[in-house]
Amino acid sequence: MPVAASRPDRHRLYELAVQNPSAEVDFVDRTYRMIRCRGARILREDFCGTAAICCEWVRRRKTNHAFGVDLDPEVLDWGLRHNLQTLPEHQRSRVALLQQNVLAAQTRQPDIVLAMNFSYWLLRERAALLQYFRRVRATLKDSGVFFLDAYGGYDSYRLLVEERRIHDPVGGDFTYVWEQAAYEPVTGRLVCHIHFRFDDGSGLERAFSYDWRLWTLPEVRELLDEAGFSRILVHWQGWDADGNPDGVFVPVEAGEPDAGWIAYLTAEK
């Protein structure tokens, strides 16, 4: 009888399958320095989930501070117990997790605000997303930079299921399943699920579900501009010799019409 799904922790599986805090902080740190010719110190991670980015940020330099903002008390508690409490006290003291709405969050003025993993797509109405962008701009220091990510391509409009094997050195390897379960062309509504499946035949179905709007890059750039940001750049991923994404993101004026792509955006106050 399958029992593996009664044991796994969905947040730990998500971190293994979806997140790469080291690479993400590498990009954010390097790009901010490229734009501002100096390092950043204070980072705010909106929709922070388990706050893995906050923890990675304070590991980098003893002058770094991080604020994680999320509405979900369960995920914040998990991040506190499994991520923050693994840090030494001198790093842990420089992270604050806040159960607040990102539209009204109160923190010290950050150098950087992040909205990653397409989290801002939860704001499905134009007015709500514009309000959020304006709020972020008002929150940032005068030299601040807002970082977002986005995905697209013609596969993003399809109903599909994609699977990927994930190495888990603790609990045994598993299969990560990304399902685009619904897309509505008139409103842009996109419903997605994450499932985890295990080699004994058990699984966690709909471990995470998302009810988003599929925002396009032109829409996001126009809203950031309307919110008052001074320069908005799209950072596109290149390809290695085998035709696979190389993980290197550079500013571009035009991208390629691929089936699926992931990009970063930076918006300067």
ZAVO-466116 format. One record per residue: residue in three letters; x, y, z of N, C-alpha, C in turn; chain; residue number from 1. Coordinates in pm, whole numbers. Example, Ala and Ser with C-alpha at 12.3 -4.5 7.8 and 13.67 -1.06 7.14 Angstrom:
BEGIN
{'ALA', {1319, -569, 780}, {1230, -450, 780}, {1320, -330, 780}, 'A', 1}
{'SER', {1285, -225, 708}, {1367, -106, 714}, {1290, 3, 787}, 'A', 2}
END
This chain:
BEGIN
{'MET', {86, -120, 0}, {0, 0, 0}, {89, 125, 0}, 'A', 1}
{'PRO', {67, 221, -94}, {152, 340, -99}, {139, 423, 27}, 'A', 2}
{'VAL', {254, 463, 83}, {251, 546, 204}, {337, 670, 190}, 'A', 3}
{'ALA', {415, 682, 81}, {511, 792, 71}, {443, 928, 78}, 'A', 4}
{'ALA', {325, 943, 19}, {260, 1074, 15}, {212, 1120, 152}, 'A', 5}
{'SER', {205, 1029, 250}, {165, 1071, 384}, {281, 1134, 459}, 'A', 6}
{'ARG', {403, 1119, 407}, {521, 1169, 477}, {580, 1297, 419}, 'A', 7}
{'PRO', {584, 1315, 285}, {658, 1429, 230}, {600, 1563, 272}, 'A', 8}
{'ASP', {687, 1658, 278}, {653, 1796, 311}, {644, 1873, 181}, 'A', 9}
{'ARG', {525, 1925, 150}, {505, 1988, 18}, {593, 2111, 0}, 'A', 10}
{'HIS', {622, 2183, 107}, {706, 2302, 95}, {851, 2263, 65}, 'A', 11}
{'ARG', {898, 2157, 129}, {1034, 2111, 100}, {1045, 2061, -44}, 'A', 12}
{'LEU', {943, 1989, -90}, {943, 1941, -227}, {940, 2057, -326}, 'A', 13}
{'TYR', {864, 2159, -294}, {857, 2278, -381}, {994, 2344, -391}, 'A', 14}
{'GLU', {1061, 2361, -277}, {1193, 2423, -280}, {1291, 2343, -365}, 'A', 15}
{'LEU', {1284, 2210, -356}, {1372, 2126, -436}, {1340, 2136, -585}, 'A', 16}
{'ALA', {1212, 2140, -620}, {1170, 2130, -760}, {1167, 2264, -832}, 'A', 17}
{'VAL', {1137, 2371, -760}, {1108, 2499, -826}, {1213, 2605, -798}, 'A', 18}
{'GLN', {1262, 2612, -677}, {1346, 2726, -639}, {1495, 2696, -652}, 'A', 19}
{'ASN', {1568, 2803, -679}, {1714, 2799, -678}, {1761, 2931, -617}, 'A', 20}
{'PRO', {1753, 2944, -484}, {1783, 3072, -420}, {1923, 3125, -450}, 'A', 21}
{'SER', {2021, 3037, -458}, {2158, 3082, -483}, {2168, 3150, -620}, 'A', 22}
{'ALA', {2114, 3086, -724}, {2120, 3144, -859}, {2039, 3273, -868}, 'A', 23}
{'GLU', {1924, 3276, -800}, {1840, 3394, -806}, {1906, 3513, -738}, 'A', 24}
{'VAL', {1966, 3489, -621}, {2035, 3598, -551}, {2159, 3640, -628}, 'A', 25}
{'ASP', {2228, 3545, -692}, {2340, 3582, -779}, {2296, 3683, -883}, 'A', 26}
{'PHE', {2183, 3654, -951}, {2134, 3742, -1056}, {2094, 3879, -999}, 'A', 27}
{'VAL', {2019, 3879, -891}, {1971, 4004, -832}, {2087, 4089, -784}, 'A', 28}
{'ASP', {2181, 4028, -714}, {2295, 4101, -660}, {2380, 4161, -772}, 'A', 29}
{'ARG', {2410, 4078, -872}, {2494, 4122, -984}, {2425, 4230, -1067}, 'A', 30}
{'THR', {2296, 4213, -1090}, {2224, 4308, -1176}, {2206, 4442, -1107}, 'A', 31}
{'TYR', {2176, 4440, -977}, {2166, 4567, -905}, {2299, 4642, -910}, 'A', 32}
{'ARG', {2408, 4569, -890}, {2540, 4633, -895}, {2569, 4688, -1034}, 'A', 33}
{'MET', {2528, 4617, -1138}, {2547, 4663, -1275}, {2469, 4792, -1300}, 'A', 34}
{'ILE', {2347, 4799, -1247}, {2262, 4915, -1271}, {2305, 5035, -1188}, 'A', 35}
{'ARG', {2338, 5013, -1062}, {2363, 5123, -968}, {2511, 5145, -935}, 'A', 36}
{'CYS', {2597, 5056, -984}, {2742, 5069, -959}, {2777, 5063, -811}, 'A', 37}
{'ARG', {2697, 4995, -734}, {2725, 4969, -593}, {2637, 4854, -549}, 'A', 38}
{'GLY', {2669, 4799, -433}, {2592, 4687, -382}, {2466, 4729, -309}, 'A', 39}
{'ALA', {2369, 4638, -304}, {2246, 4659, -228}, {2260, 4599, -89}, 'A', 40}
{'ARG', {2184, 4651, 6}, {2189, 4602, 144}, {2053, 4548, 190}, 'A', 41}
{'ILE', {1945, 4620, 159}, {1814, 4583, 212}, {1727, 4529, 100}, 'A', 42}
{'LEU', {1677, 4407, 119}, {1593, 4339, 19}, {1458, 4307, 83}, 'A', 43}
{'ARG', {1352, 4329, 5}, {1218, 4287, 47}, {1166, 4186, -53}, 'A', 44}
{'GLU', {1127, 4069, -3}, {1074, 3961, -87}, {923, 3957, -70}, 'A', 45}
{'ASP', {848, 4010, -168}, {703, 4005, -164}, {654, 3866, -205}, 'A', 46}
{'PHE', {534, 3827, -154}, {482, 3692, -178}, {592, 3590, -145}, 'A', 47}
{'CYS', {654, 3604, -29}, {783, 3539, -2}, {773, 3389, 21}, 'A', 48}
{'GLY', {654, 3336, 51}, {644, 3193, 76}, {733, 3151, 192}, 'A', 49}
{'THR', {822, 3056, 168}, {908, 3003, 274}, {1030, 3090, 301}, 'A', 50}
{'ALA', {1042, 3204, 233}, {1148, 3303, 258}, {1288, 3250, 229}, 'A', 51}
{'ALA', {1298, 3157, 135}, {1429, 3102, 101}, {1523, 3209, 46}, 'A', 52}
{'ILE', {1467, 3304, -30}, {1550, 3411, -87}, {1600, 3504, 24}, 'A', 53}
{'CYS', {1513, 3536, 118}, {1555, 3620, 231}, {1674, 3559, 304}, 'A', 54}
{'CYS', {1665, 3428, 327}, {1773, 3361, 400}, {1902, 3360, 320}, 'A', 55}
{'GLU', {1890, 3336, 191}, {2010, 3337, 108}, {2071, 3476, 102}, 'A', 56}
{'TRP', {1988, 3579, 101}, {2037, 3716, 95}, {2123, 3751, 216}, 'A', 57}
{'VAL', {2078, 3717, 336}, {2155, 3755, 455}, {2279, 3668, 472}, 'A', 58}
{'ARG', {2285, 3554, 405}, {2408, 3473, 408}, {2521, 3541, 332}, 'A', 59}
{'ARG', {2487, 3624, 235}, {2588, 3676, 143}, {2683, 3776, 209}, 'A', 60}
{'ARG', {2630, 3868, 287}, {2713, 3973, 348}, {2656, 4007, 485}, 'A', 61}
{'LYS', {2742, 4040, 576}, {2697, 4072, 711}, {2622, 4204, 718}, 'A', 62}
{'THR', {2628, 4284, 610}, {2553, 4410, 606}, {2414, 4393, 544}, 'A', 63}
{'ASN', {2382, 4275, 494}, {2254, 4253, 426}, {2141, 4228, 525}, 'A', 64}
{'HIS', {2025, 4288, 496}, {1903, 4269, 573}, {1790, 4232, 477}, 'A', 65}
{'ALA', {1692, 4154, 526}, {1583, 4109, 440}, {1450, 4114, 514}, 'A', 66}
{'PHE', {1346, 4148, 440}, {1208, 4143, 487}, {1130, 4050, 394}, 'A', 67}
{'GLY', {1058, 3955, 451}, {970, 3868, 374}, {826, 3900, 404}, 'A', 68}
{'VAL', {745, 3922, 299}, {606, 3961, 317}, {516, 3857, 249}, 'A', 69}
{'ASP', {419, 3805, 325}, {324, 3708, 269}, {199, 3709, 357}, 'A', 70}
{'LEU', {85, 3678, 295}, {-41, 3675, 370}, {-66, 3542, 439}, 'A', 71}
{'ASP', {1, 3436, 397}, {-30, 3301, 441}, {49, 3267, 569}, 'A', 72}
{'PRO', {-18, 3257, 685}, {55, 3228, 809}, {118, 3090, 810}, 'A', 73}
{'GLU', {57, 2993, 742}, {111, 2856, 741}, {246, 2850, 673}, 'A', 74}
{'VAL', {258, 2915, 557}, {385, 2909, 485}, {491, 2992, 556}, 'A', 75}
{'LEU', {452, 3103, 617}, {548, 3182, 694}, {600, 3104, 815}, 'A', 76}
{'ASP', {511, 3031, 881}, {554, 2951, 995}, {650, 2842, 950}, 'A', 77}
{'TRP', {624, 2780, 835}, {715, 2678, 783}, {851, 2739, 754}, 'A', 78}
{'GLY', {852, 2855, 690}, {979, 2921, 661}, {1056, 2957, 786}, 'A', 79}
{'LEU', {984, 2999, 888}, {1049, 3033, 1015}, {1115, 2909, 1076}, 'A', 80}
{'ARG', {1042, 2797, 1077}, {1092, 2676, 1143}, {1200, 2605, 1063}, 'A', 81}
{'HIS', {1189, 2605, 931}, {1278, 2523, 849}, {1389, 2602, 779}, 'A', 82}
{'ASN', {1371, 2732, 762}, {1474, 2812, 697}, {1542, 2910, 792}, 'A', 83}
{'LEU', {1462, 2996, 856}, {1525, 3095, 945}, {1596, 3029, 1062}, 'A', 84}
{'GLN', {1536, 2927, 1120}, {1594, 2868, 1240}, {1718, 2784, 1210}, 'A', 85}
{'THR', {1747, 2762, 1082}, {1872, 2694, 1047}, {1988, 2793, 1034}, 'A', 86}
{'LEU', {1958, 2923, 1034}, {2062, 3025, 1024}, {2126, 3049, 1159}, 'A', 87}
{'PRO', {2254, 3085, 1163}, {2313, 3132, 1289}, {2245, 3261, 1333}, 'A', 88}
{'GLU', {2250, 3288, 1460}, {2175, 3402, 1515}, {2212, 3534, 1449}, 'A', 89}
{'HIS', {2338, 3554, 1416}, {2379, 3682, 1358}, {2320, 3703, 1219}, 'A', 90}
{'GLN', {2282, 3596, 1151}, {2212, 3609, 1023}, {2061, 3615, 1045}, 'A', 91}
{'ARG', {2011, 3529, 1133}, {1867, 3524, 1159}, {1815, 3658, 1209}, 'A', 92}
{'SER', {1895, 3730, 1283}, {1851, 3859, 1338}, {1833, 3965, 1230}, 'A', 93}
{'ARG', {1884, 3938, 1111}, {1871, 4035, 1002}, {1760, 3999, 902}, 'A', 94}
{'VAL', {1670, 3908, 943}, {1554, 3872, 862}, {1428, 3896, 943}, 'A', 95}
{'ALA', {1329, 3960, 882}, {1199, 3979, 945}, {1091, 3926, 851}, 'A', 96}
{'LEU', {1006, 3836, 901}, {894, 3785, 824}, {766, 3853, 871}, 'A', 97}
{'LEU', {689, 3903, 775}, {572, 3984, 807}, {449, 3926, 739}, 'A', 98}
{'GLN', {346, 3897, 819}, {219, 3853, 761}, {138, 3979, 727}, 'A', 99}
{'GLN', {160, 4027, 608}, {95, 4150, 563}, {57, 4139, 416}, 'A', 100}
{'ASN', {-36, 4223, 376}, {-72, 4237, 235}, {34, 4321, 167}, 'A', 101}
{'VAL', {84, 4274, 52}, {189, 4349, -18}, {141, 4488, -61}, 'A', 102}
{'LEU', {10, 4507, -68}, {-43, 4638, -107}, {-34, 4740, 8}, 'A', 103}
{'ALA', {-4, 4690, 128}, {2, 4781, 243}, {117, 4749, 336}, 'A', 104}
{'ALA', {216, 4673, 290}, {326, 4631, 377}, {408, 4750, 424}, 'A', 105}
{'GLN', {451, 4745, 550}, {532, 4851, 609}, {667, 4793, 651}, 'A', 106}
{'THR', {773, 4836, 584}, {909, 4794, 618}, {1003, 4913, 602}, 'A', 107}
{'ARG', {1127, 4893, 644}, {1229, 4992, 609}, {1238, 5001, 457}, 'A', 108}
{'GLN', {1280, 5118, 408}, {1291, 5136, 263}, {1397, 5040, 207}, 'A', 109}
{'PRO', {1359, 4952, 114}, {1456, 4858, 59}, {1528, 4913, -64}, 'A', 110}
{'ASP', {1646, 4858, -88}, {1715, 4880, -214}, {1651, 4799, -325}, 'A', 111}
{'ILE', {1601, 4681, -290}, {1547, 4585, -385}, {1414, 4534, -335}, 'A', 112}
{'VAL', {1315, 4526, -424}, {1191, 4452, -399}, {1183, 4342, -503}, 'A', 113}
{'LEU', {1148, 4221, -459}, {1132, 4106, -548}, {987, 4061, -550}, 'A', 114}
{'ALA', {940, 4024, -670}, {812, 3954, -685}, {838, 3841, -784}, 'A', 115}
{'MET', {879, 3726, -732}, {926, 3617, -816}, {826, 3501, -820}, 'A', 116}
{'ASN', {859, 3402, -903}, {775, 3285, -924}, {635, 3324, -972}, 'A', 117}
{'PHE', {631, 3435, -1048}, {508, 3482, -1112}, {399, 3513, -1009}, 'A', 118}
{'SER', {440, 3541, -887}, {347, 3557, -776}, {252, 3675, -795}, 'A', 119}
{'TYR', {299, 3780, -861}, {214, 3898, -879}, {100, 3872, -976}, 'A', 120}
{'TRP', {104, 3758, -1047}, {-7, 3721, -1135}, {-135, 3691, -1058}, 'A', 121}
{'LEU', {-125, 3678, -925}, {-244, 3666, -842}, {-333, 3790, -852}, 'A', 122}
{'LEU', {-272, 3904, -888}, {-346, 4029, -905}, {-398, 4031, -1049}, 'A', 123}
{'ARG', {-522, 3986, -1068}, {-573, 3959, -1202}, {-636, 4081, -1268}, 'A', 124}
{'GLU', {-665, 4183, -1190}, {-726, 4304, -1246}, {-618, 4408, -1271}, 'A', 125}
{'ARG', {-632, 4481, -1380}, {-533, 4582, -1418}, {-515, 4686, -1307}, 'A', 126}
{'ALA', {-625, 4731, -1250}, {-618, 4834, -1146}, {-541, 4784, -1024}, 'A', 127}
{'ALA', {-559, 4656, -988}, {-491, 4601, -872}, {-342, 4588, -897}, 'A', 128}
{'LEU', {-303, 4545, -1017}, {-161, 4531, -1046}, {-94, 4668, -1053}, 'A', 129}
{'LEU', {-161, 4765, -1111}, {-107, 4900, -1115}, {-90, 4956, -974}, 'A', 130}
{'GLN', {-189, 4931, -888}, {-180, 4977, -749}, {-58, 4914, -682}, 'A', 131}
{'TYR', {-35, 4786, -705}, {80, 4719, -644}, {210, 4779, -695}, 'A', 132}
{'PHE', {220, 4797, -826}, {344, 4854, -881}, {370, 4994, -825}, 'A', 133}
{'ARG', {267, 5074, -813}, {284, 5208, -755}, {328, 5200, -610}, 'A', 134}
{'ARG', {272, 5103, -539}, {309, 5087, -398}, {456, 5046, -385}, 'A', 135}
{'VAL', {501, 4955, -473}, {641, 4914, -469}, {731, 5033, -497}, 'A', 136}
{'ARG', {697, 5112, -597}, {781, 5228, -632}, {790, 5326, -515}, 'A', 137}
{'ALA', {678, 5349, -448}, {679, 5440, -334}, {761, 5385, -218}, 'A', 138}
{'THR', {767, 5253, -205}, {838, 5188, -96}, {988, 5192, -114}, 'A', 139}
{'LEU', {1035, 5182, -239}, {1178, 5172, -268}, {1254, 5300, -232}, 'A', 140}
{'LYS', {1382, 5282, -200}, {1471, 5396, -192}, {1480, 5464, -329}, 'A', 141}
{'ASP', {1532, 5585, -331}, {1543, 5657, -458}, {1630, 5583, -559}, 'A', 142}
{'SER', {1723, 5503, -511}, {1809, 5424, -599}, {1760, 5280, -613}, 'A', 143}
{'GLY', {1637, 5255, -571}, {1586, 5119, -565}, {1554, 5059, -701}, 'A', 144}
{'VAL', {1552, 4926, -704}, {1520, 4850, -825}, {1420, 4740, -789}, 'A', 145}
{'PHE', {1319, 4727, -871}, {1214, 4626, -857}, {1246, 4512, -953}, 'A', 146}
{'PHE', {1250, 4389, -903}, {1278, 4270, -983}, {1153, 4183, -990}, 'A', 147}
{'LEU', {1117, 4140, -1111}, {1005, 4049, -1133}, {1049, 3941, -1230}, 'A', 148}
{'ASP', {971, 3834, -1237}, {992, 3738, -1345}, {861, 3718, -1420}, 'A', 149}
{'ALA', {871, 3653, -1534}, {755, 3626, -1618}, {784, 3504, -1703}, 'A', 150}
{'TYR', {678, 3438, -1745}, {697, 3332, -1845}, {594, 3348, -1955}, 'A', 151}
{'GLY', {622, 3286, -2069}, {532, 3295, -2182}, {575, 3200, -2293}, 'A', 152}
{'GLY', {534, 3232, -2414}, {553, 3142, -2527}, {421, 3077, -2563}, 'A', 153}
{'TYR', {415, 3017, -2681}, {285, 2967, -2726}, {235, 2849, -2644}, 'A', 154}
{'ASP', {323, 2777, -2576}, {275, 2670, -2488}, {204, 2723, -2364}, 'A', 155}
{'SER', {228, 2848, -2328}, {166, 2902, -2207}, {15, 2920, -2223}, 'A', 156}
{'TYR', {-35, 2915, -2347}, {-179, 2928, -2372}, {-247, 2792, -2387}, 'A', 157}
{'ARG', {-171, 2685, -2372}, {-224, 2551, -2393}, {-254, 2483, -2260}, 'A', 158}
{'LEU', {-346, 2385, -2265}, {-364, 2295, -2153}, {-258, 2186, -2169}, 'A', 159}
{'LEU', {-176, 2168, -2067}, {-67, 2071, -2080}, {-24, 2020, -1943}, 'A', 160}
{'VAL', {52, 1910, -1949}, {113, 1852, -1830}, {258, 1824, -1863}, 'A', 161}
{'GLU', {351, 1875, -1779}, {493, 1852, -1797}, {547, 1784, -1672}, 'A', 162}
{'GLU', {639, 1689, -1692}, {698, 1616, -1581}, {849, 1632, -1582}, 'A', 163}
{'ARG', {906, 1633, -1463}, {1052, 1644, -1449}, {1096, 1567, -1325}, 'A', 164}
{'ARG', {1200, 1488, -1340}, {1253, 1413, -1226}, {1339, 1506, -1140}, 'A', 165}
{'ILE', {1323, 1494, -1009}, {1394, 1577, -913}, {1474, 1487, -819}, 'A', 166}
{'HIS', {1599, 1523, -801}, {1684, 1448, -709}, {1662, 1498, -567}, 'A', 167}
{'ASP', {1631, 1407, -478}, {1612, 1438, -337}, {1706, 1349, -256}, 'A', 168}
{'PRO', {1815, 1404, -205}, {1912, 1320, -133}, {1862, 1269, 1}, 'A', 169}
{'VAL', {1751, 1324, 49}, {1699, 1284, 180}, {1583, 1185, 167}, 'A', 170}
{'GLY', {1483, 1223, 91}, {1361, 1142, 84}, {1350, 1052, -36}, 'A', 171}
{'GLY', {1446, 1053, -125}, {1436, 974, -247}, {1383, 1056, -362}, 'A', 172}
{'ASP', {1432, 1028, -482}, {1393, 1106, -599}, {1243, 1097, -623}, 'A', 173}
{'PHE', {1189, 1202, -686}, {1046, 1208, -713}, {1022, 1279, -846}, 'A', 174}
{'THR', {897, 1280, -889}, {858, 1346, -1014}, {777, 1470, -982}, 'A', 175}
{'TYR', {824, 1581, -1037}, {753, 1709, -1027}, {664, 1722, -1151}, 'A', 176}
{'VAL', {537, 1754, -1130}, {441, 1764, -1239}, {381, 1903, -1241}, 'A', 177}
{'TRP', {395, 1971, -1353}, {335, 2104, -1373}, {217, 2088, -1467}, 'A', 178}
{'GLU', {99, 2129, -1423}, {-22, 2116, -1503}, {-84, 2252, -1528}, 'A', 179}
{'GLN', {-99, 2288, -1653}, {-180, 2404, -1691}, {-320, 2350, -1720}, 'A', 180}
{'ALA', {-409, 2369, -1621}, {-538, 2301, -1622}, {-647, 2379, -1694}, 'A', 181}
{'ALA', {-633, 2512, -1701}, {-736, 2594, -1766}, {-674, 2723, -1814}, 'A', 182}
{'TYR', {-715, 2765, -1932}, {-679, 2898, -1982}, {-802, 2956, -2051}, 'A', 183}
{'GLU', {-834, 3082, -2017}, {-952, 3148, -2073}, {-906, 3268, -2154}, 'A', 184}
{'PRO', {-918, 3266, -2287}, {-858, 3370, -2371}, {-916, 3510, -2353}, 'A', 185}
{'VAL', {-1044, 3522, -2318}, {-1105, 3654, -2309}, {-1054, 3730, -2188}, 'A', 186}
{'THR', {-1041, 3663, -2075}, {-997, 3730, -1952}, {-848, 3709, -1924}, 'A', 187}
{'GLY', {-787, 3609, -1989}, {-648, 3576, -1959}, {-631, 3492, -1835}, 'A', 188}
{'ARG', {-740, 3438, -1778}, {-731, 3358, -1656}, {-658, 3227, -1685}, 'A', 189}
{'LEU', {-562, 3195, -1596}, {-480, 3075, -1609}, {-482, 3001, -1475}, 'A', 190}
{'VAL', {-523, 2874, -1478}, {-527, 2792, -1358}, {-423, 2681, -1373}, 'A', 191}
{'CYS', {-333, 2673, -1274}, {-223, 2576, -1279}, {-216, 2499, -1147}, 'A', 192}
{'HIS', {-163, 2377, -1156}, {-143, 2295, -1037}, {-3, 2235, -1040}, 'A', 193}
{'ILE', {50, 2212, -920}, {174, 2135, -903}, {139, 2006, -830}, 'A', 194}
{'HIS', {182, 1894, -888}, {166, 1763, -825}, {304, 1704, -801}, 'A', 195}
{'PHE', {314, 1619, -701}, {437, 1544, -676}, {403, 1395, -674}, 'A', 196}
{'ARG', {481, 1316, -747}, {455, 1173, -756}, {581, 1096, -721}, 'A', 197}
{'PHE', {559, 982, -654}, {669, 907, -594}, {678, 768, -656}, 'A', 198}
{'ASP', {794, 708, -641}, {823, 584, -711}, {743, 465, -660}, 'A', 199}
{'ASP', {682, 476, -543}, {600, 366, -493}, {456, 373, -543}, 'A', 200}
{'GLY', {428, 473, -631}, {293, 488, -686}, {206, 587, -613}, 'A', 201}
{'SER', {252, 641, -502}, {176, 741, -428}, {205, 880, -485}, 'A', 202}
{'GLY', {136, 980, -434}, {159, 1115, -482}, {90, 1219, -397}, 'A', 203}
{'LEU', {127, 1342, -419}, {56, 1459, -364}, {-8, 1531, -482}, 'A', 204}
{'GLU', {-137, 1514, -501}, {-207, 1579, -610}, {-249, 1719, -568}, 'A', 205}
{'ARG', {-229, 1814, -660}, {-262, 1955, -632}, {-198, 2001, -501}, 'A', 206}
{'ALA', {-70, 1970, -487}, {2, 2018, -369}, {-2, 2170, -363}, 'A', 207}
{'PHE', {2, 2233, -481}, {-13, 2378, -492}, {-101, 2406, -614}, 'A', 208}
{'SER', {-189, 2505, -600}, {-274, 2548, -711}, {-269, 2699, -723}, 'A', 209}
{'TYR', {-277, 2748, -846}, {-264, 2891, -874}, {-376, 2934, -967}, 'A', 210}
{'ASP', {-443, 3041, -929}, {-548, 3101, -1011}, {-499, 3239, -1051}, 'A', 211}
{'TRP', {-439, 3248, -1168}, {-364, 3365, -1212}, {-430, 3432, -1332}, 'A', 212}
{'ARG', {-377, 3548, -1366}, {-392, 3603, -1500}, {-258, 3588, -1571}, 'A', 213}
{'LEU', {-262, 3543, -1696}, {-140, 3531, -1775}, {-107, 3669, -1832}, 'A', 214}
{'TRP', {-27, 3745, -1756}, {13, 3878, -1800}, {125, 3866, -1904}, 'A', 215}
{'THR', {115, 3942, -2010}, {219, 3942, -2113}, {326, 4045, -2080}, 'A', 216}
{'LEU', {444, 4029, -2139}, {551, 4125, -2115}, {512, 4268, -2155}, 'A', 217}
{'PRO', {449, 4289, -2272}, {409, 4428, -2303}, {315, 4488, -2199}, 'A', 218}
{'GLU', {220, 4408, -2149}, {129, 4460, -2047}, {203, 4497, -1919}, 'A', 219}
{'VAL', {293, 4410, -1875}, {367, 4437, -1752}, {455, 4560, -1768}, 'A', 220}
{'ARG', {523, 4570, -1881}, {611, 4686, -1904}, {530, 4816, -1907}, 'A', 221}
{'GLU', {414, 4813, -1971}, {332, 4933, -1979}, {281, 4975, -1840}, 'A', 222}
{'LEU', {243, 4877, -1758}, {195, 4909, -1623}, {308, 4962, -1535}, 'A', 223}
{'LEU', {427, 4904, -1548}, {542, 4956, -1473}, {573, 5101, -1514}, 'A', 224}
{'ASP', {564, 5127, -1642}, {585, 5263, -1691}, {478, 5358, -1637}, 'A', 225}
{'GLU', {353, 5313, -1639}, {244, 5396, -1588}, {259, 5420, -1438}, 'A', 226}
{'ALA', {319, 5324, -1368}, {340, 5339, -1224}, {452, 5437, -1191}, 'A', 227}
{'GLY', {529, 5478, -1293}, {629, 5582, -1273}, {773, 5535, -1271}, 'A', 228}
{'PHE', {799, 5407, -1298}, {938, 5361, -1300}, {1012, 5424, -1418}, 'A', 229}
{'SER', {1141, 5455, -1396}, {1214, 5537, -1493}, {1273, 5456, -1609}, 'A', 230}
{'ARG', {1317, 5333, -1581}, {1370, 5248, -1688}, {1332, 5104, -1659}, 'A', 231}
{'ILE', {1281, 5037, -1760}, {1234, 4900, -1747}, {1311, 4814, -1847}, 'A', 232}
{'LEU', {1379, 4711, -1797}, {1458, 4623, -1883}, {1403, 4481, -1875}, 'A', 233}
{'VAL', {1407, 4412, -1988}, {1376, 4269, -1993}, {1507, 4194, -2008}, 'A', 234}
{'HIS', {1528, 4096, -1921}, {1651, 4017, -1921}, {1617, 3877, -1972}, 'A', 235}
{'TRP', {1672, 3843, -2089}, {1635, 3720, -2162}, {1744, 3615, -2144}, 'A', 236}
{'GLN', {1701, 3489, -2140}, {1793, 3378, -2119}, {1852, 3329, -2251}, 'A', 237}
{'GLY', {1981, 3298, -2249}, {2048, 3246, -2367}, {2044, 3094, -2374}, 'A', 238}
{'TRP', {2121, 3038, -2467}, {2120, 2894, -2493}, {2263, 2841, -2492}, 'A', 239}
{'ASP', {2278, 2717, -2446}, {2410, 2655, -2450}, {2431, 2583, -2582}, 'A', 240}
{'ALA', {2546, 2515, -2596}, {2581, 2451, -2723}, {2485, 2338, -2760}, 'A', 241}
{'ASP', {2415, 2281, -2661}, {2321, 2172, -2688}, {2179, 2222, -2711}, 'A', 242}
{'GLY', {2162, 2354, -2713}, {2028, 2410, -2736}, {1941, 2416, -2613}, 'A', 243}
{'ASN', {2002, 2404, -2496}, {1926, 2414, -2371}, {1946, 2551, -2307}, 'A', 244}
{'PRO', {1848, 2599, -2227}, {1866, 2728, -2158}, {1992, 2727, -2074}, 'A', 245}
{'ASP', {2070, 2836, -2084}, {2201, 2838, -2016}, {2199, 2906, -1880}, 'A', 246}
{'GLY', {2082, 2960, -1838}, {2072, 3024, -1708}, {2135, 3162, -1700}, 'A', 247}
{'VAL', {2180, 3217, -1814}, {2242, 3350, -1818}, {2140, 3447, -1877}, 'A', 248}
{'PHE', {2104, 3549, -1801}, {2001, 3645, -1843}, {2067, 3778, -1873}, 'A', 249}
{'VAL', {2041, 3832, -1992}, {2100, 3959, -2034}, {1991, 4051, -2086}, 'A', 250}
{'PRO', {2009, 4184, -2072}, {1907, 4277, -2123}, {1895, 4267, -2275}, 'A', 251}
{'VAL', {1770, 4269, -2322}, {1745, 4257, -2467}, {1636, 4357, -2507}, 'A', 252}
{'GLU', {1636, 4388, -2636}, {1529, 4467, -2695}, {1423, 4378, -2759}, 'A', 253}
{'ALA', {1459, 4253, -2792}, {1366, 4161, -2856}, {1400, 4018, -2813}, 'A', 254}
{'GLY', {1298, 3934, -2800}, {1317, 3794, -2766}, {1281, 3705, -2882}, 'A', 255}
{'GLU', {1283, 3572, -2856}, {1251, 3475, -2960}, {1113, 3414, -2935}, 'A', 256}
{'PRO', {1039, 3381, -3040}, {903, 3324, -3024}, {909, 3175, -2991}, 'A', 257}
{'ASP', {962, 3143, -2875}, {977, 3004, -2836}, {845, 2949, -2780}, 'A', 258}
{'ALA', {839, 2816, -2772}, {723, 2751, -2710}, {710, 2792, -2564}, 'A', 259}
{'GLY', {823, 2802, -2496}, {821, 2843, -2357}, {948, 2917, -2321}, 'A', 260}
{'TRP', {934, 3029, -2252}, {1050, 3107, -2210}, {1024, 3162, -2070}, 'A', 261}
{'ILE', {1132, 3192, -2000}, {1127, 3261, -1871}, {1218, 3383, -1881}, 'A', 262}
{'ALA', {1174, 3496, -1830}, {1252, 3619, -1834}, {1242, 3689, -1699}, 'A', 263}
{'TYR', {1340, 3773, -1672}, {1335, 3867, -1560}, {1308, 4006, -1613}, 'A', 264}
{'LEU', {1247, 4089, -1528}, {1233, 4231, -1556}, {1295, 4309, -1440}, 'A', 265}
{'THR', {1356, 4422, -1472}, {1398, 4516, -1369}, {1332, 4650, -1400}, 'A', 266}
{'ALA', {1286, 4715, -1293}, {1223, 4846, -1305}, {1290, 4939, -1205}, 'A', 267}
{'GLU', {1348, 5045, -1254}, {1425, 5137, -1170}, {1339, 5255, -1127}, 'A', 268}
{'LYS', {1351, 5290, -1000}, {1272, 5402, -948}, {1319, 5532, -1010}, 'A', 269}
END
